[in-house]
Amino acid sequence: MSRALLDVYRGRALILLLVLSPALPELLTGSTPPSQFILPHILLVLIVIYGFPAVLVRDYLHRLGSCKYTDLLKLGLALGVLVEGLAVNTYYTTDPETVDIFAEYGRILGVNISWVLYITIFHSIYSLTIPVKIVDLLHPELNGVELVESSRKKKLMLLAVVLVVILFNTSGEVYKPPPYYYVLSLTLIVLIIKLHRLEKRLLPARLYFPRRLLILYPLVLVVFAFFTLPRIAPPALHLGIGILLYVLLYNTLQRAIKPEEEWVVARNLLLGMCITALVVAVLTEQYSLLLPALLFSLIVVVISRRMERYRVKH
C-alpha cells in the first residue's frame, strides 16, 4: 500500500474515532442532545475529552502489538475516571439533577461509590472499547499502524485534554470537590494504566456472559445500575452485582474470539445499547434518545453489510 493511500485511511479512521468516542456515550444516554452535540464549540470540547484519549490509548495498544477487547475494556476504566472523576466531577457531586438517586445512595466519604462503579464501566465499554474496535474493524489495513505518528502531536493532544479538564473545573456548572479528590482520581488513572497488563487469570474465568446474548448485556447493566437495584437493594449488593457484571463481560471478551466474530461482538454490544436507549426513552419520556438510537441502529446495519461483503471477498 502506498504511503499516500495509507495516510488517507489513517485520516478517515482518525476522524471517525474522534467523533464516535463522544457520540456513543453522550447521544445514547441523552447527556448531550443531538441539537447541542452538533454545536461546534460543544463538539470540539467532547472530541478533546473523549476522542483524544481514545486515539492515544488505541495507538498505545497498537504500538504494544495488542489491541484486544480486554485491553480496551481495562484501559477504558481510565477514560471513565478522566471524564467523570476529573472533568465533570460526578464522582463527588451532591446534585441530584446530575446523578439522580446516587447523590445519596451509596455515598461514602464524599464519593458516590455506586455511581462511580457503574458509570466507569459504562465509559469503559462505550467511550473506548466499542469505538476503537469499530474503527479497527472497518480499517483492517491499519492494524499495527498508529493514527497519530508524531510524538509532538500526541503531547499537544494530551495538553489539550488537560486544558479542557481545567476549563470544566473553572466553570460554574461543575461541582468542586476538595483538592485531594483530584489527587485520588489522578492516582486511579495512573494505577489503571500501570496495572492493565496484569495476569488475566486473576479473574474467575468460569464466570462469563453467553456471547450470543451480548445484545442484552447493555439493558441488563443499565436496568440494574440505574433503575432497579438502587431502589430495592442496599448499596453493598448494588456494588457486588456491578463488579460481577464487569467480570462477566471481561471474561466473555477474553474467551477466544475468531476474527470473523469480532464484529459480531461489537455489533451486538452497540445494538444492545441502541435498544436500551429506546427502552429508556419510552420509560422516562426522554424522546431525544429516539433519533440517535435509531440512527446508530441504521449505521450498524449498513456496516454489517459492508463487513459481510469484505469477509466474502477475503
C-alpha positions, 0 to 999 in steps of 0.5 A: 500500500502506498504511503499516500493511500495509507495516510488517507485511511489513517485520516478517515479512521482518525476522524471517525474515532474522534467523533464516535468516542463522544457520540456513543456515550453522550447521544445514547444516554441523552447527556448531550442532545443531538441539537447541542452535540452538533454545536461546534464549540460543544463538539470540539470540547467532547472530541478533546475529552473523549476522542483524544484519549481514545486515539492515544490509548488505541495507538498505545495498544497498537504500538504494544502489538495488542489491541484486544477487547480486554485491553480496551475494556481495562484501559477504558476504566481510565477514560471513565475516571478522566471524564467523570472523576476529573472533568465533570466531577460526578464522582463527588457531586451532591446534585441530584439533577446530575446523578439522580438517586446516587447523590445519596445512595451509596455515598461514602466519604464524599464519593458516590461509590455506586455511581462511580462503579457503574458509570466507569464501566459504562465509559469503559465499554462505550467511550473506548472499547466499542469505538476503537474496535469499530474503527479497527474493524472497518480499517483492517489495513491499519492494524499495527499502524498508529493514527497519530505518528508524531510524538509532538502531536500526541503531547499537544493532544494530551495538553489539550485534554488537560486544558479542557479538564481545567476549563470544566473545573473553572466553570460554574456548572461543575461541582468542586470537590476538595483538592485531594479528590483530584489527587485520588482520581489522578492516582486511579488513572495512573494505577489503571494504566500501570496495572492493565497488563496484569495476569488475566487469570486473576479473574474467575474465568468460569464466570462469563456472559453467553456471547450470543446474548451480548445484545442484552448485556447493555439493558441488563447493566443499565436496568440494574445500575440505574433503575432497579437495584438502587431502589430495592437493594442496599448499596453493598449488593448494588456494588457486588452485582456491578463488579460481577457484571464487569467480570462477566463481560471481561471474561466473555471478551477474553474467551477466544474470539475468531476474527470473523466474530469480532464484529459480531461482538461489537455489533451486538454490544452497540445494538444492545445499547441502541435498544436500551436507549429506546427502552429508556426513552419510552420509560422516562419520556426522554424522546431525544434518545429516539433519533440517535438510537435509531440512527446508530441502529441504521449505521450498524446495519449498513456496516454489517453489510459492508463487513459481510461483503469484505469477509466474502471477498477475503 
